[in-house]
Amino acid sequence: MSSSFMGEGFTGRRGGGEGWPGGAVWDAMDQLRGQFDRKSGQRMGRGDVRAAVLALLAEKPMHGYQIIHEIEERSGGAWKPSPGSVYPTLQLLADEGFIVAEESNGRKTYSLTDEGRQVADAAADHPAPWEAQNGRDGARATALPRAGIDLAQAAAQVGRSGNPEQVKQAVAVLEEARRKLYAILAQD
């Protein structure tokens, strides 16, 4: 998102809308962004990183950034462990004899040892940490806030660029969307 799109030209601060008729839209967008940031920035425990690394290496050898990318991809973006959590975990697993590192072209590729494969196989009947992260609350944690932010951005754009008739139409669409959302909650 560019800062000019976020309203900096109107108030001099990112995301602001004070004094502008669409200021409430910016407030709503900031609330949604805050919910999304809290959910997507959720920290996972050290054991979750360990379990994720073992589960991924049970599939195939990988280097550290591949592991980070795979976890992010499989969690639908809800969890992206930092290199500061993945690389120490890799070192610990190597120290414990569960993985070995092979260096090629300046990059270490990690794979399971026989003992590491036994540990990974023993945990195979449990959901992978990214599945737990992206399970029942996955849509709540990622897709719904993202859709809300996209909607708020579109409404803000109409508020900035639209003529009075377009703004009136946009308000009607948003009111209808709000009614439909509450109707979803009212269903059995």
Disulfide bonds with the S-S distance in Angstrom:
none
